[in-house]
Amino acid sequence: MKSKIINILKVIIPLLIGVYLMWYFWDAMTDKDRASFFRALKTANYFWFVLSLFLSFLSHLSRAIRWKYMLEPIGYKTTLFNRYNALMIGYIMNLLIPRAGEASRAGVLFQTEGVPFTKSLGTIIAERVFDVLMLGVIVLLALFFSYDDLMELLANNSIGTSSQNNGGNAFVVLGSIFVFFIIVSVLVWKFIPTIATKFVTLFKEIIAGVFSVFKSKNPLAFILHTLFIWGAYILFFSLCFYSLDETKSIPFGGILIGFIAGTLGIMFTNGGMGAYPLLVGIVIAHYLSGTLGSDEATGVGNALGMMIWASQTVMMIVLGLISLLAVQRSKKKQIQKV
């Protein structure tokens, strides 16, 4: 009974948070903000989004290729076709249930390649260790290029003057959500002891997954793919800034801060719903407010944040559904052969 309640809460709470943040995203804009928001949507050059989506696809393909360098050292040879499909199905599941994508990805690989669930899940979570390290490097780069702007953003000294445009409120809301999740996690850990045992087992698998990289016959390839994946992430995010005349001149340091804000936003809700465009919009508005004024800057910032999030989300859904159909078709062929 407890597990069912927890599973329901895992779905409902992030969804409610996402819906609330989408409402907040829209309600926080004034009429002038909304006018500039729609104007930006109409005047944007969508070629840059098409190019960014192509780079995004290459990053997913590279991630699927990189996965084999973690699976082979623990004794499992898999096909790129099945690794890629498992990855994309995992992404589409993350849009439905936050963090469910990792388990779905491992489950699909078990069905298609017979890799034990805990083994592949260990490598997937181990990937996240390297992803966190790369995100840490990007944070350091942002501090190097735009330390003053980042501190000013956090202090909320320059994102509009009205209470409706107060970026600090968004950070307070998201910070409160983060604290809420921490409290819930502690309570679940305390009152459901079985989770502790599962966590210890999973932790051992993660450690095995991390060290599998060092046992790989080609660790350099793993490193190069990691650099390519995150380089492609930053590049496809940066290209979107060329879609609007107002955002072309935003410095590289500002783009890095926007990228970090969007990445953090994905952690709070289903695929960043509400949180991603809100946080990215705040960062963009910070850099535009000096030249456009707070109303225009907020509308343009929110528009670009929404366009980046929407384009990536639609691509995830389309590619995820294609992979889901491909896996189902492959299963039917295997059954027919038997």
Backbone hydrogen bonds in HBPLUS format (Angstrom, degrees):
<---DONOR---> <-ACCEPTOR-->    atom                        ^
c    i                          cat <-CA-CA->   ^        H-A-AA   ^      H-
h    n   atom  resd res      DA  || num        DHA   H-A  angle D-A-AA Bond
n    s   type  num  typ     dist DA aas  dist angle  dist       angle   num
A0005-ILE N   A0001-MET O   3.04 MM   4  6.35 157.1  2.09 148.9 154.8     1
A0006-ILE N   A0002-LYS O   2.93 MM   4  6.21 159.2  1.98 150.6 156.5     2
A0007-ASN N   A0003-SER O   2.92 MM   4  6.13 158.8  1.96 147.3 152.8     3
A0008-ILE N   A0004-LYS O   2.95 MM   4  6.18 154.5  2.02 146.9 153.8     4
A0009-LEU N   A0005-ILE O   2.90 MM   4  6.14 159.2  1.94 150.3 156.1     5
A0010-LYS N   A0006-ILE O   2.89 MM   4  6.12 146.9  2.00 146.1 155.5     6
A0011-VAL N   A0008-ILE O   3.12 MM   3  5.35 133.3  2.35  99.8 111.8     7
A0012-ILE N   A0008-ILE O   2.88 MM   4  6.12 174.1  1.88 160.0 161.3     8
A0013-ILE N   A0009-LEU O   2.96 MM   4  5.50 156.2  2.02 137.1 144.5     9
A0015-LEU N   A0011-VAL O   3.37 MM   4  6.34 152.1  2.45 138.6 146.5    10
A0016-LEU N   A0012-ILE O   2.80 MM   4  6.01 159.5  1.84 158.7 164.4    11
A0017-ILE N   A0013-ILE O   2.91 MM   4  6.14 158.1  1.96 154.9 161.4    12
A0018-GLY N   A0014-PRO O   2.86 MM   4  6.06 157.3  1.91 145.2 151.5    13
A0019-VAL N   A0015-LEU O   2.90 MM   4  6.16 159.8  1.94 150.7 155.9    14
A0020-TYR N   A0016-LEU O   2.87 MM   4  6.04 160.0  1.91 146.7 152.6    15
A0021-LEU N   A0017-ILE O   2.87 MM   4  6.10 160.9  1.90 151.6 156.7    16
A0022-MET N   A0018-GLY O   2.92 MM   4  6.13 149.1  2.02 146.0 154.5    17
A0023-TRP N   A0019-VAL O   2.98 MM   4  6.25 155.9  2.04 147.0 153.6    18
A0024-TYR N   A0020-TYR O   2.76 MM   4  6.05 158.7  1.80 150.2 157.2    19
A0025-PHE N   A0021-LEU O   2.74 MM   4  5.83 155.4  1.79 142.7 149.7    20
A0026-TRP N   A0022-MET O   3.17 MM   4  6.42 154.2  2.24 143.2 148.0    21
A0027-ASP N   A0023-TRP O   2.76 MM   4  5.88 172.1  1.76 160.7 163.5    22
A0028-ALA N   A0024-TYR O   2.90 MM   4  5.69 153.1  1.97 147.9 152.2    23
A0029-MET N   A0026-TRP O   3.23 MM   3  5.70 157.1  2.29 110.3 116.9    24
A0034-ARG N   A0030-THR O   2.97 MM   4  6.27 159.6  2.01 151.9 156.6    25
A0035-ALA N   A0031-ASP O   2.98 MM   4  6.20 147.3  2.09 141.5 150.6    26
A0036-SER N   A0032-LYS O   3.08 MM   4  6.37 162.9  2.11 151.9 154.8    27
A0037-PHE N   A0033-ASP O   2.84 MM   4  6.03 142.6  1.98 143.1 155.2    28
A0038-PHE N   A0034-ARG O   2.99 MM   4  6.22 165.4  2.01 153.3 153.3    29
A0039-ARG N   A0035-ALA O   3.04 MM   4  6.17 149.6  2.14 140.4 149.7    30
A0040-ALA N   A0036-SER O   2.97 MM   4  6.05 151.1  2.06 140.0 146.6    31
A0041-LEU N   A0037-PHE O   3.16 MM   4  6.50 151.7  2.24 142.8 150.6    32
A0042-LYS N   A0038-PHE O   3.06 MM   4  6.29 149.0  2.16 143.6 151.0    33
A0043-THR N   A0039-ARG O   3.03 MM   4  6.20 152.0  2.12 147.5 154.6    34
A0044-ALA N   A0040-ALA O   3.07 MM   4  5.84 125.9  2.38 144.7 153.3    35
A0045-ASN N   A0243-SER O   2.89 MM 198  4.54 158.5  1.93 126.1 133.3    36
A0049-PHE N   A0046-TYR O   3.13 MM   3  5.13 130.6  2.39  94.9 107.8    37
A0050-VAL N   A0046-TYR O   3.14 MM   4  6.52 151.5  2.23 147.5 154.7    38
A0051-LEU N   A0047-PHE O   3.01 MM   4  6.34 159.8  2.05 151.8 157.0    39
A0052-SER N   A0048-TRP O   2.99 MM   4  6.08 149.4  2.08 133.2 141.9    40
A0053-LEU N   A0049-PHE O   2.89 MM   4  6.07 147.4  1.99 143.1 151.3    41
A0054-PHE N   A0050-VAL O   3.10 MM   4  6.40 148.7  2.20 144.4 152.3    42
A0055-LEU N   A0051-LEU O   3.15 MM   4  6.49 157.6  2.20 147.9 152.9    43
A0056-SER N   A0052-SER O   2.89 MM   4  6.11 148.5  1.99 141.0 150.7    44
A0057-PHE N   A0053-LEU O   2.88 MM   4  6.14 153.9  1.95 146.4 152.5    45
A0058-LEU N   A0054-PHE O   3.06 MM   4  6.39 155.1  2.13 145.3 151.7    46
A0059-SER N   A0055-LEU O   3.00 MM   4  6.29 146.7  2.11 143.7 152.7    47
A0060-HIS N   A0056-SER O   3.11 MM   4  6.49 149.0  2.21 146.7 154.6    48
A0061-LEU N   A0057-PHE O   2.96 MM   4  6.26 158.0  2.01 151.6 158.0    49
A0062-SER N   A0058-LEU O   2.87 MM   4  6.04 155.6  1.93 145.5 152.3    50
A0063-ARG N   A0059-SER O   2.95 MM   4  6.15 147.1  2.06 138.7 147.6    51
A0064-ALA N   A0060-HIS O   2.99 MM   4  6.30 150.2  2.08 145.7 153.3    52
A0065-ILE N   A0061-LEU O   2.99 MM   4  6.31 151.5  2.07 145.6 153.7    53
A0066-ARG N   A0062-SER O   2.85 MM   4  6.04 160.4  1.88 148.6 154.3    54
A0067-TRP N   A0063-ARG O   3.09 MM   4  6.22 139.2  2.26 138.6 148.0    55
A0068-LYS N   A0065-ILE O   3.25 MM   3  5.97 147.0  2.37 115.8 122.1    56
A0069-TYR N   A0066-ARG O   2.99 MM   3  5.61 144.7  2.12 116.4 125.5    57
A0070-MET N   A0067-TRP O   3.00 MM   3  5.47 159.4  2.04 112.7 119.4    58
A0071-LEU N   A0067-TRP O   3.16 MM   4  6.50 140.5  2.33 144.1 155.7    59
A0072-GLU N   A0068-LYS O   2.93 MM   4  5.82 169.6  1.94 151.6 153.5    60
A0074-ILE N   A0071-LEU O   3.18 MM   3  5.58 140.1  2.35 107.2 118.0    61
A0076-TYR N   A0071-LEU O   3.16 MM   5  5.42 159.7  2.20 133.5 133.5    62
A0075-GLY N   A0072-GLU O   2.94 MM   3  5.11 160.0  1.98 113.4 116.0    63
A0083-ARG N   A0079-THR O   3.05 MM   4  6.29 158.9  2.09 150.1 156.7    64
A0084-TYR N   A0080-LEU O   2.83 MM   4  5.87 165.6  1.85 154.1 157.9    65
A0085-ASN N   A0081-PHE O   3.09 MM   4  6.25 165.3  2.11 144.5 148.9    66
A0086-ALA N   A0082-ASN O   2.98 MM   4  6.03 158.6  2.03 142.7 148.8    67
A0087-LEU N   A0083-ARG O   2.98 MM   4  6.16 153.8  2.05 144.4 151.7    68
A0088-MET N   A0084-TYR O   2.97 MM   4  6.28 164.5  2.00 159.2 161.6    69
A0089-ILE N   A0085-ASN O   2.96 MM   4  6.07 158.0  2.00 149.7 155.8    70
A0090-GLY N   A0086-ALA O   2.97 MM   4  6.08 149.5  2.06 140.0 148.8    71
A0091-TYR N   A0087-LEU O   3.02 MM   4  6.38 145.6  2.14 143.3 152.8    72
A0092-ILE N   A0088-MET O   3.08 MM   4  6.38 158.5  2.12 146.7 151.2    73
A0093-MET N   A0089-ILE O   3.00 MM   4  6.21 148.0  2.10 144.9 153.8    74
A0094-ASN N   A0090-GLY O   3.02 MM   4  6.28 141.9  2.17 141.1 151.2    75
A0094-ASN N   A0091-TYR O   3.12 MM   3  5.08 122.1  2.48  92.0 106.6    76
A0095-LEU N   A0092-ILE O   3.23 MM   3  5.22 134.5  2.45  92.5 104.3    77
A0096-LEU N   A0093-MET O   3.00 MM   3  5.12 134.0  2.21  98.7 111.5    78
A0097-ILE N   A0093-MET O   2.79 MM   4  6.03 174.2  1.79 166.6 166.9    79
A0100-ALA N   A0097-ILE O   3.00 MM   3  5.41 160.2  2.04 135.6 136.7    80
A0104-SER N   A0100-ALA O   2.99 MM   4  6.22 161.6  2.03 153.2 159.2    81
A0105-ARG N   A0101-GLY O   2.79 MM   4  5.86 157.6  1.84 146.6 152.9    82
A0106-ALA N   A0102-GLU O   3.06 MM   4  6.32 159.2  2.11 147.0 151.9    83
A0107-GLY N   A0103-ALA O   2.87 MM   4  6.06 151.6  1.95 145.1 153.8    84
A0108-VAL N   A0104-SER O   2.87 MM   4  6.10 155.9  1.93 153.7 158.7    85
A0109-LEU N   A0105-ARG O   3.13 MM   4  6.35 158.2  2.18 144.7 150.5    86
A0110-PHE N   A0106-ALA O   3.03 MM   4  6.24 143.9  2.17 140.7 150.4    87
A0111-GLN N   A0107-GLY O   3.06 MM   4  6.35 153.9  2.13 144.3 150.9    88
A0112-THR N   A0108-VAL O   2.93 MM   4  6.15 153.1  2.00 150.4 157.7    89
A0113-GLU N   A0109-LEU O   2.76 MM   4  5.41 152.8  1.83 138.3 146.2    90
A0114-GLY N   A0110-PHE O   2.90 MM   4  4.27 134.5  2.11 109.7 119.3    91
A0120-SER N   A0116-PRO O   3.09 MM   4  6.40 170.0  2.10 168.2 168.7    92
A0121-LEU N   A0117-PHE O   2.86 MM   4  5.96 159.9  1.90 154.7 161.5    93
A0122-GLY N   A0118-THR O   2.93 MM   4  5.92 145.5  2.05 133.6 142.3    94
A0123-THR N   A0119-LYS O   3.22 MM   4  6.63 150.0  2.32 143.1 150.1    95
A0124-ILE N   A0120-SER O   2.94 MM   4  6.23 150.7  2.03 147.1 155.9    96
A0125-ILE N   A0121-LEU O   2.94 MM   4  6.15 166.5  1.96 154.5 156.8    97
A0126-ALA N   A0122-GLY O   2.91 MM   4  6.00 144.6  2.04 136.8 147.7    98
A0127-GLU N   A0123-THR O   2.92 MM   4  6.17 139.3  2.08 137.1 147.2    99
A0127-GLU N   A0124-ILE O   3.10 MM   3  5.06 122.5  2.45  91.0 105.4   100
A0128-ARG N   A0124-ILE O   3.31 MM   4  6.75 142.6  2.46 136.5 145.6   101
A0128-ARG N   A0125-ILE O   3.00 MM   3  5.00 120.2  2.37  92.9 107.9   102
A0129-VAL N   A0126-ALA O   3.00 MM   3  5.10 130.4  2.25  97.4 110.9   103
A0130-PHE N   A0126-ALA O   3.41 MM   4  6.91 152.3  2.49 147.5 152.4   104
A0131-ASP N   A0127-GLU O   2.87 MM   4  6.21 148.5  1.97 146.8 157.3   105
A0132-VAL N   A0128-ARG O   2.82 MM   4  5.99 154.7  1.88 146.6 152.0   106
A0133-LEU N   A0129-VAL O   3.09 MM   4  6.38 151.8  2.17 141.2 149.0   107
A0134-MET N   A0130-PHE O   2.97 MM   4  6.25 154.2  2.04 144.4 150.9   108
A0135-LEU N   A0131-ASP O   2.85 MM   4  6.14 155.6  1.91 148.7 155.8   109
A0136-GLY N   A0132-VAL O   2.85 MM   4  6.09 149.2  1.95 144.0 152.7   110
A0137-VAL N   A0133-LEU O   3.03 MM   4  6.40 145.9  2.15 142.6 151.4   111
A0138-ILE N   A0134-MET O   3.02 MM   4  6.38 153.1  2.09 147.1 154.2   112
A0139-VAL N   A0135-LEU O   2.90 MM   4  6.21 150.8  1.98 148.1 156.4   113
A0140-LEU N   A0136-GLY O   3.03 MM   4  6.32 155.3  2.10 145.3 151.4   114
A0141-LEU N   A0137-VAL O   2.95 MM   4  6.28 150.1  2.04 144.6 153.2   115
A0142-ALA N   A0138-ILE O   2.88 MM   4  6.15 155.2  1.94 147.9 154.6   116
A0143-LEU N   A0139-VAL O   2.92 MM   4  6.21 154.0  1.99 148.7 155.9   117
A0144-PHE N   A0140-LEU O   2.94 MM   4  6.16 147.2  2.05 141.6 150.8   118
A0145-PHE N   A0141-LEU O   2.90 MM   4  6.17 161.2  1.93 155.0 158.9   119
A0146-SER N   A0142-ALA O   2.77 MM   4  5.59 160.3  1.80 148.3 154.9   120
A0150-LEU N   A0146-SER O   3.01 MM   4  6.15 159.1  2.05 152.3 158.2   121
A0151-MET N   A0147-TYR O   2.98 MM   4  6.22 162.1  2.02 153.6 158.1   122
A0152-GLU N   A0148-ASP O   2.92 MM   4  6.08 150.7  2.01 143.9 152.6   123
A0153-LEU N   A0149-ASP O   2.85 MM   4  6.05 151.7  1.93 145.8 153.5   124
A0154-LEU N   A0150-LEU O   2.99 MM   4  6.24 163.5  2.02 150.2 154.0   125
A0155-ALA N   A0151-MET O   2.94 MM   4  6.10 144.6  2.06 138.9 148.8   126
A0156-ASN N   A0152-GLU O   2.94 MM   4  6.05 114.2  2.38 132.2 148.2   127
A0157-ASN N   A0152-GLU O   3.37 MM   5  5.91 161.3  2.40 152.4 157.7   128
A0156-ASN N   A0153-LEU O   2.98 MM   3  4.94 143.7  2.12  96.8 108.2   129
A0165-ASN N   A0162-SER O   3.10 MM   3  5.37 136.5  2.30 102.6 113.7   130
A0166-ASN N   A0163-SER O   3.37 MM   3  5.01 164.4  2.40  99.8 101.6   131
A0169-ASN N   A0166-ASN O   3.15 MM   3  5.67 139.3  2.32 108.7 117.7   132
A0170-ALA N   A0167-GLY O   2.96 MM   3  5.32 125.0  2.27 105.1 118.5   133
A0171-PHE N   A0167-GLY O   3.26 MM   4  6.72 155.3  2.33 150.3 156.7   134
A0172-VAL N   A0168-GLY O   2.88 MM   4  6.14 152.7  1.95 151.1 159.3   135
A0173-VAL N   A0169-ASN O   2.87 MM   4  6.11 158.8  1.91 148.5 154.0   136
A0174-LEU N   A0170-ALA O   2.94 MM   4  6.18 169.7  1.95 154.5 156.6   137
A0175-GLY N   A0171-PHE O   2.79 MM   4  5.82 149.7  1.88 140.1 149.6   138
A0176-SER N   A0172-VAL O   2.87 MM   4  6.03 152.4  1.94 146.1 153.1   139
A0177-ILE N   A0173-VAL O   3.01 MM   4  6.33 149.9  2.10 144.3 152.8   140
A0178-PHE N   A0174-LEU O   3.00 MM   4  6.25 154.4  2.06 144.9 151.2   141
A0179-VAL N   A0175-GLY O   3.04 MM   4  6.35 159.6  2.09 148.7 153.4   142
A0180-PHE N   A0176-SER O   2.92 MM   4  6.13 152.6  1.99 144.8 152.8   143
A0181-PHE N   A0177-ILE O   3.00 MM   4  6.33 155.6  2.06 150.5 155.8   144
A0182-ILE N   A0178-PHE O   3.09 MM   4  6.41 153.0  2.17 146.8 154.2   145
A0183-ILE N   A0179-VAL O   3.00 MM   4  6.29 160.8  2.04 152.5 156.8   146
A0184-VAL N   A0180-PHE O   2.97 MM   4  6.23 164.9  2.00 154.2 158.2   147
A0185-SER N   A0181-PHE O   2.93 MM   4  6.06 157.9  1.98 146.7 152.8   148
A0186-VAL N   A0182-ILE O   3.01 MM   4  6.28 157.5  2.06 149.9 155.3   149
A0187-LEU N   A0183-ILE O   3.03 MM   4  6.30 161.4  2.06 152.4 157.2   150
A0188-VAL N   A0184-VAL O   2.92 MM   4  6.13 159.4  1.97 151.7 157.4   151
A0189-TRP N   A0185-SER O   2.94 MM   4  6.10 160.3  1.98 147.3 153.0   152
A0190-LYS N   A0186-VAL O   2.99 MM   4  6.19 150.3  2.08 145.2 153.0   153
A0191-PHE N   A0187-LEU O   3.00 MM   4  6.12 164.2  2.02 153.3 156.5   154
A0192-ILE N   A0188-VAL O   2.94 MM   4  5.61 132.3  2.18 145.4 152.7   155
A0195-ILE N   A0192-ILE O   3.09 MM   3  5.97 156.5  2.14 126.1 131.3   156
A0196-ALA N   A0193-PRO O   2.95 MM   3  5.44 132.7  2.17 110.7 122.2   157
A0198-LYS N   A0194-THR O   3.16 MM   4  6.48 163.6  2.19 150.9 155.0   158
A0199-PHE N   A0195-ILE O   2.81 MM   4  5.99 152.5  1.89 149.2 157.5   159
A0200-VAL N   A0196-ALA O   3.00 MM   4  6.27 156.5  2.05 149.9 155.1   160
A0201-THR N   A0197-THR O   3.13 MM   4  6.40 162.7  2.16 150.4 154.5   161
A0202-LEU N   A0198-LYS O   2.94 MM   4  6.12 164.0  1.96 149.9 154.6   162
A0203-PHE N   A0199-PHE O   2.78 MM   4  5.93 151.0  1.86 147.0 155.8   163
A0204-LYS N   A0200-VAL O   3.11 MM   4  6.39 150.8  2.20 145.3 151.6   164
A0205-GLU N   A0201-THR O   3.20 MM   4  6.56 152.5  2.28 144.3 151.6   165
A0206-ILE N   A0202-LEU O   2.87 MM   4  6.19 149.8  1.96 148.9 158.0   166
A0207-ILE N   A0203-PHE O   2.98 MM   4  6.27 160.2  2.02 149.8 154.2   167
A0208-ALA N   A0204-LYS O   3.03 MM   4  6.29 156.2  2.09 143.5 150.1   168
A0209-GLY N   A0205-GLU O   2.86 MM   4  6.12 147.4  1.97 142.0 151.6   169
A0209-GLY N   A0206-ILE O   3.03 MM   3  4.90 113.6  2.48  90.7 107.2   170
A0210-VAL N   A0206-ILE O   2.83 MM   4  6.15 155.6  1.88 155.4 161.6   171
A0211-PHE N   A0207-ILE O   3.04 MM   4  6.26 170.9  2.05 153.7 155.4   172
A0212-SER N   A0208-ALA O   2.99 MM   4  6.03 120.8  2.36 133.0 147.8   173
A0212-SER N   A0209-GLY O   3.23 MM   3  5.03 138.0  2.42  90.4 102.3   174
A0213-VAL N   A0210-VAL O   3.30 MM   3  5.98 153.8  2.38 113.1 118.5   175
A0214-PHE N   A0211-PHE O   3.15 MM   3  5.36 125.0  2.47  99.7 112.0   176
A0215-LYS N   A0212-SER O   3.09 MM   3  4.98 140.0  2.26  93.6 105.5   177
A0216-SER N   A0213-VAL O   3.13 MM   3  5.15 156.2  2.19 100.5 107.8   178
A0221-ALA N   A0218-ASN O   3.19 MM   3  5.59 128.6  2.47 106.1 117.3   179
A0223-ILE N   A0219-PRO O   3.04 MM   4  6.37 158.8  2.09 150.3 155.4   180
A0224-LEU N   A0220-LEU O   2.87 MM   4  6.11 162.4  1.90 152.9 157.8   181
A0225-HIS N   A0221-ALA O   2.90 MM   4  6.05 159.7  1.94 149.8 155.1   182
A0226-THR N   A0222-PHE O   2.98 MM   4  6.18 153.4  2.06 143.9 151.6   183
A0227-LEU N   A0223-ILE O   2.96 MM   4  6.26 159.0  2.01 151.7 156.7   184
A0228-PHE N   A0224-LEU O   2.88 MM   4  6.09 154.7  1.94 145.5 153.2   185
A0229-ILE N   A0225-HIS O   2.81 MM   4  5.99 163.8  1.83 153.1 157.0   186
A0230-TRP N   A0226-THR O   3.19 MM   4  6.40 172.3  2.20 152.0 152.9   187
A0231-GLY N   A0227-LEU O   2.85 MM   4  5.86 146.4  1.97 141.2 151.8   188
A0232-ALA N   A0228-PHE O   2.78 MM   4  5.89 155.8  1.84 150.9 156.9   189
A0233-TYR N   A0229-ILE O   2.99 MM   4  6.27 147.9  2.09 141.0 150.3   190
A0234-ILE N   A0230-TRP O   3.12 MM   4  6.33 165.5  2.14 144.7 146.8   191
A0235-LEU N   A0231-GLY O   2.92 MM   4  6.08 157.0  1.98 145.1 152.5   192
A0236-PHE N   A0232-ALA O   2.83 MM   4  5.92 170.4  1.83 153.6 155.8   193
A0237-PHE N   A0233-TYR O   3.11 MM   4  6.23 151.4  2.20 142.7 150.8   194
A0238-SER N   A0234-ILE O   2.86 MM   4  6.01 153.9  1.93 144.6 152.4   195
A0239-LEU N   A0235-LEU O   2.91 MM   4  6.11 158.3  1.95 155.5 160.1   196
A0241-PHE N   A0238-SER O   2.99 MM   3  5.58 149.8  2.09 115.9 124.2   197
A0242-TYR N   A0239-LEU O   3.02 MM   3  5.60 156.5  2.08 115.0 121.9   198
A0243-SER N   A0240-CYS O   3.13 MM   3  5.46 162.5  2.16 109.7 114.9   199
A0247-THR N   A0244-LEU O   3.22 MM   3  5.53 138.8  2.39 104.3 114.3   200
A0250-ILE N   A0247-THR O   3.32 MM   3  5.53 167.6  2.33 109.0 112.6   201
A0254-GLY N   A0251-PRO O   3.00 MM   3  5.30 122.8  2.34 102.8 116.8   202
A0255-ILE N   A0251-PRO O   3.07 MM   4  6.49 149.8  2.17 148.3 157.5   203
A0256-LEU N   A0252-PHE O   2.94 MM   4  6.27 155.5  2.00 151.9 158.2   204
A0257-ILE N   A0253-GLY O   3.06 MM   4  6.36 153.0  2.14 142.3 149.3   205
A0258-GLY N   A0254-GLY O   2.94 MM   4  6.19 157.3  1.99 146.6 152.8   206
A0259-PHE N   A0255-ILE O   2.84 MM   4  6.09 152.0  1.92 147.8 156.0   207
A0260-ILE N   A0256-LEU O   2.93 MM   4  6.19 159.1  1.97 149.9 154.8   208
A0261-ALA N   A0257-ILE O   2.91 MM   4  6.14 161.0  1.95 149.4 154.9   209
A0262-GLY N   A0258-GLY O   2.95 MM   4  6.15 160.1  1.99 148.3 153.2   210
A0263-THR N   A0259-PHE O   2.95 MM   4  6.16 157.6  2.00 148.2 154.6   211
A0264-LEU N   A0260-ILE O   2.95 MM   4  6.19 159.7  1.99 152.9 157.8   212
A0265-GLY N   A0261-ALA O   2.95 MM   4  6.16 145.1  2.07 140.5 151.0   213
A0266-ILE N   A0262-GLY O   3.12 MM   4  6.46 138.8  2.30 144.1 153.4   214
A0267-MET N   A0264-LEU O   3.07 MM   3  5.39 140.0  2.24 103.8 114.7   215
A0268-PHE N   A0265-GLY O   3.20 MM   3  5.59 151.8  2.29 108.3 115.7   216
A0272-GLY N   A0269-THR O   3.34 MM   3  5.02 174.6  2.35 104.5 104.3   217
A0273-MET N   A0270-ASN O   3.17 MM   3  5.66 157.2  2.22 114.4 120.7   218
A0276-TYR N   A0272-GLY O   2.80 MM   4  4.77 167.2  1.82 136.2 139.6   219
A0278-LEU N   A0274-GLY O   3.26 MM   4  6.10 149.3  2.36 139.2 148.2   220
A0279-LEU N   A0275-ALA O   2.95 MM   4  6.03 169.9  1.96 154.8 156.5   221
A0280-VAL N   A0276-TYR O   3.00 MM   4  6.07 171.2  2.01 161.1 164.0   222
A0281-GLY N   A0277-PRO O   2.90 MM   4  5.68 149.8  1.99 132.4 141.7   223
A0282-ILE N   A0278-LEU O   3.08 MM   4  6.30 145.5  2.20 139.4 148.0   224
A0283-VAL N   A0279-LEU O   3.21 MM   4  6.53 159.3  2.25 148.9 152.9   225
A0284-ILE N   A0280-VAL O   3.02 MM   4  6.30 167.5  2.04 155.7 158.9   226
A0285-ALA N   A0281-GLY O   2.90 MM   4  5.96 162.4  1.93 148.0 153.3   227
A0286-HIS N   A0282-ILE O   3.08 MM   4  6.27 144.2  2.22 140.9 149.9   228
A0287-TYR N   A0284-ILE O   3.09 MM   3  5.38 122.7  2.43 102.8 115.8   229
A0288-LEU N   A0284-ILE O   3.09 MM   4  6.34 135.2  2.30 144.8 157.9   230
A0289-SER N   A0285-ALA O   2.89 MM   4  5.66 138.2  2.06 149.9 155.9   231
A0291-THR N   A0288-LEU O   3.07 MM   3  5.64 139.0  2.25 114.7 124.8   232
A0292-LEU N   A0288-LEU O   2.87 MM   4  5.81 166.9  1.89 171.8 175.6   233
A0293-GLY N   A0289-SER O   3.19 MM   4  4.70 142.5  2.34 111.0 119.3   234
A0297-ALA N   A0293-GLY O   2.92 MM   4  5.92 163.4  1.95 158.4 164.0   235
A0298-THR N   A0294-SER O   2.95 MM   4  5.97 159.3  1.99 145.9 150.8   236
A0299-GLY N   A0295-ASP O   3.18 MM   4  6.39 165.5  2.20 150.2 153.8   237
A0300-VAL N   A0296-GLU O   3.00 MM   4  6.16 167.6  2.01 154.9 158.2   238
A0301-GLY N   A0297-ALA O   2.87 MM   4  5.89 163.1  1.90 147.8 153.6   239
A0302-ASN N   A0298-THR O   2.90 MM   4  5.99 163.8  1.93 148.1 152.8   240
A0303-ALA N   A0299-GLY O   2.96 MM   4  6.05 149.4  2.05 140.3 149.2   241
A0304-LEU N   A0300-VAL O   2.99 MM   4  6.24 166.0  2.01 157.0 158.9   242
A0305-GLY N   A0301-GLY O   2.99 MM   4  6.14 164.2  2.02 149.2 154.3   243
A0306-MET N   A0302-ASN O   2.90 MM   4  6.00 154.1  1.97 142.7 149.7   244
A0307-MET N   A0303-ALA O   2.89 MM   4  6.10 157.0  1.94 149.2 155.7   245
A0308-ILE N   A0304-LEU O   2.97 MM   4  6.14 163.2  2.00 154.3 157.7   246
A0309-TRP N   A0305-GLY O   3.12 MM   4  6.24 167.6  2.14 144.4 148.3   247
A0310-ALA N   A0306-MET O   2.79 MM   4  5.84 167.6  1.80 153.3 157.5   248
A0311-SER N   A0307-MET O   2.99 MM   4  5.94 164.3  2.01 143.6 148.2   249
A0312-GLN N   A0308-ILE O   3.16 MM   4  6.26 165.3  2.18 148.8 152.8   250
A0313-THR N   A0309-TRP O   2.91 MM   4  6.01 156.1  1.97 149.3 156.8   251
A0314-VAL N   A0310-ALA O   2.93 MM   4  6.05 165.2  1.96 152.7 156.0   252
A0315-MET N   A0311-SER O   3.11 MM   4  6.24 159.5  2.16 142.5 148.3   253
A0316-MET N   A0312-GLN O   2.96 MM   4  6.18 156.9  2.01 145.6 151.9   254
A0317-ILE N   A0313-THR O   3.00 MM   4  6.26 158.9  2.04 150.3 155.5   255
A0318-VAL N   A0314-VAL O   2.97 MM   4  6.20 168.1  1.98 155.9 158.5   256
A0319-LEU N   A0315-MET O   2.89 MM   4  6.01 174.9  1.90 158.7 159.9   257
A0320-GLY N   A0316-MET O   2.81 MM   4  5.70 150.0  1.90 140.7 150.3   258
A0321-LEU N   A0317-ILE O   2.93 MM   4  6.04 157.2  1.98 146.8 152.3   259
A0322-ILE N   A0318-VAL O   3.01 MM   4  6.26 156.5  2.07 148.4 155.2   260
A0323-SER N   A0319-LEU O   2.97 MM   4  6.17 158.3  2.02 145.3 150.9   261
A0324-LEU N   A0320-GLY O   2.89 MM   4  6.09 150.6  1.97 143.0 151.8   262
A0325-LEU N   A0321-LEU O   2.95 MM   4  6.19 158.4  2.00 148.8 153.4   263
A0326-ALA N   A0322-ILE O   2.91 MM   4  6.14 150.3  2.00 143.8 152.9   264
A0327-VAL N   A0323-SER O   2.94 MM   4  6.15 155.6  2.00 149.7 154.7   265
A0328-GLN N   A0324-LEU O   3.07 MM   4  6.28 162.1  2.10 145.9 150.9   266
A0329-ARG N   A0325-LEU O   2.89 MM   4  6.05 155.6  1.95 146.1 153.0   267
A0330-SER N   A0326-ALA O   2.94 MM   4  6.12 151.2  2.03 141.0 149.1   268
A0331-LYS N   A0327-VAL O   2.94 MM   4  6.21 152.0  2.02 148.8 156.0   269
A0332-LYS N   A0328-GLN O   3.09 MM   4  6.38 157.3  2.14 146.9 152.2   270
A0333-LYS N   A0329-ARG O   3.11 MM   4  6.40 153.1  2.18 145.4 152.2   271
A0334-GLN N   A0330-SER O   3.09 MM   4  6.35 153.2  2.16 145.0 152.0   272
A0335-ILE N   A0331-LYS O   2.95 MM   4  6.25 155.4  2.01 151.2 157.9   273
A0336-GLN N   A0332-LYS O   2.97 MM   4  6.17 155.8  2.03 146.1 152.5   274
A0337-LYS N   A0333-LYS O   3.04 MM   4  6.25 147.4  2.15 142.9 151.1   275
A0338-VAL N   A0334-GLN O   3.15 MM   4  6.43 150.4  2.25 142.9 150.1   276
